[in-house]
Amino acid sequence: MSYSNMEVFLFHLKRVFKTKPGMSRKVASLAYKEAQTFKDAGQRNVFSVYFNGGTTPGEKDLVVLEWTDHSIQSIFREGNDVPEEALNIGREILELCIDNWLEINELLTPDKVVN
């Protein structure tokens, strides 16, 4: 199959934040601002942020930032100009969290489907 006319993303990335009690909406707002800063700098694709502050079923005080990308690259890679605003927001997020982790999965593209 040819992908010449479409953009193909190979990875789904998900940053999960376990917030201090009652901080999920604040962390979600900050995560959105941080991700938008990276997007505006051309370092992130379309993203979404969702949270559970306890008003929906499931584990509360969780925030999820997710996006797709062509490759897995550290923001701290050599030569990358990390926006200072994003670093400052990231530090603020960490102060409001108990833990955070990154989940990375390979996307199934048509050429990877097993017949």
C-alpha positions as CSV (number, residue, x, y, z in Angstrom):
1,M,0.0,0.0,0.0
2,S,1.2,3.5,-0.8
3,Y,1.1,6.3,1.8
4,S,2.2,9.0,-0.6
5,N,-1.0,11.0,-0.2
6,M,-1.5,10.6,3.5
7,E,0.4,11.4,6.7
8,V,1.2,8.2,8.6
9,F,1.9,8.2,12.3
10,L,3.7,5.2,13.7
11,F,3.3,5.7,17.4
12,H,0.6,6.6,20.0
13,L,2.0,8.3,23.0
14,K,0.2,8.9,26.3
15,R,1.6,10.8,29.2
16,V,-0.4,10.0,32.4
17,F,-0.3,12.2,35.5
18,K,-1.5,11.0,38.9
19,T,-2.4,14.3,40.6
20,K,-2.6,15.3,44.2
21,P,-6.2,15.1,45.4
22,G,-8.4,17.7,43.7
23,M,-5.7,18.9,41.3
24,S,-6.7,17.0,38.1
25,R,-8.5,20.0,36.4
26,K,-5.6,22.3,37.1
27,V,-3.1,19.8,35.9
28,A,-5.2,19.1,32.8
29,S,-5.3,22.8,32.0
30,L,-1.5,23.1,32.5
31,A,-0.8,20.0,30.4
32,Y,-3.0,21.5,27.6
33,K,-1.0,24.7,27.7
34,E,2.3,22.8,27.7
35,A,1.3,20.6,24.8
36,Q,0.0,23.7,22.8
37,T,3.4,25.4,23.4
38,F,5.2,22.3,21.9
39,K,2.7,22.2,19.0
40,D,3.2,25.9,18.3
41,A,6.9,25.3,18.2
42,G,6.4,22.5,15.7
43,Q,7.4,19.8,18.1
44,R,4.1,18.0,18.7
45,N,1.2,17.0,16.5
46,V,-2.5,17.3,17.3
47,F,-3.1,16.2,20.9
48,S,-5.9,15.7,23.4
49,V,-6.1,16.1,27.2
50,Y,-8.6,14.4,29.4
51,F,-9.1,14.1,33.1
52,N,-11.1,12.6,35.9
53,G,-11.6,14.7,39.0
54,G,-14.1,12.3,40.5
55,T,-17.2,13.3,38.6
56,T,-17.0,10.4,36.2
57,P,-16.5,6.6,36.7
58,G,-13.0,5.3,36.9
59,E,-9.9,6.2,38.8
60,K,-10.0,9.8,39.9
61,D,-7.2,12.4,40.0
62,L,-5.8,11.2,36.6
63,V,-4.9,13.4,33.7
64,V,-4.0,12.0,30.3
65,L,-2.2,13.8,27.5
66,E,-2.1,11.8,24.2
67,W,-0.9,12.3,20.7
68,T,0.5,10.4,17.7
69,D,3.9,10.9,16.1
70,H,6.2,9.6,13.4
71,S,9.0,8.7,15.8
72,I,9.9,8.6,19.4
73,Q,12.2,11.5,20.3
74,S,13.3,13.0,23.6
75,I,12.5,16.7,23.9
76,F,16.0,17.0,25.3
77,R,17.7,15.6,22.2
78,E,20.8,17.4,21.0
79,G,19.9,20.4,18.9
80,N,16.3,20.6,19.9
81,D,15.2,24.1,21.1
82,V,12.9,23.3,23.9
83,P,10.5,26.2,24.6
84,E,11.3,27.7,28.0
85,E,7.6,28.3,28.6
86,A,7.0,24.5,28.2
87,L,9.7,23.7,30.7
88,N,8.3,26.1,33.2
89,I,4.8,24.7,32.8
90,G,6.2,21.2,33.2
91,R,7.8,22.0,36.5
92,E,4.5,23.4,37.7
93,I,2.7,20.3,36.7
94,L,5.2,18.1,38.6
95,E,4.6,20.0,41.8
96,L,0.9,19.1,41.6
97,C,1.4,15.4,40.9
98,I,2.2,12.3,42.9
99,D,3.5,10.3,39.8
100,N,3.6,10.4,36.0
101,W,4.5,8.0,33.3
102,L,4.7,7.7,29.6
103,E,3.0,4.9,27.6
104,I,4.1,4.3,24.0
105,N,2.4,1.9,21.6
106,E,3.1,1.2,17.9
107,L,0.1,2.0,15.7
108,L,-1.2,-0.7,13.4
109,T,-1.0,0.5,9.9
110,P,-2.4,-1.3,6.9
111,D,1.0,-2.6,5.8
112,K,1.4,-4.3,9.3
113,V,-1.8,-6.2,9.2
114,V,-1.3,-10.0,9.2
115,N,-3.4,-11.8,6.7
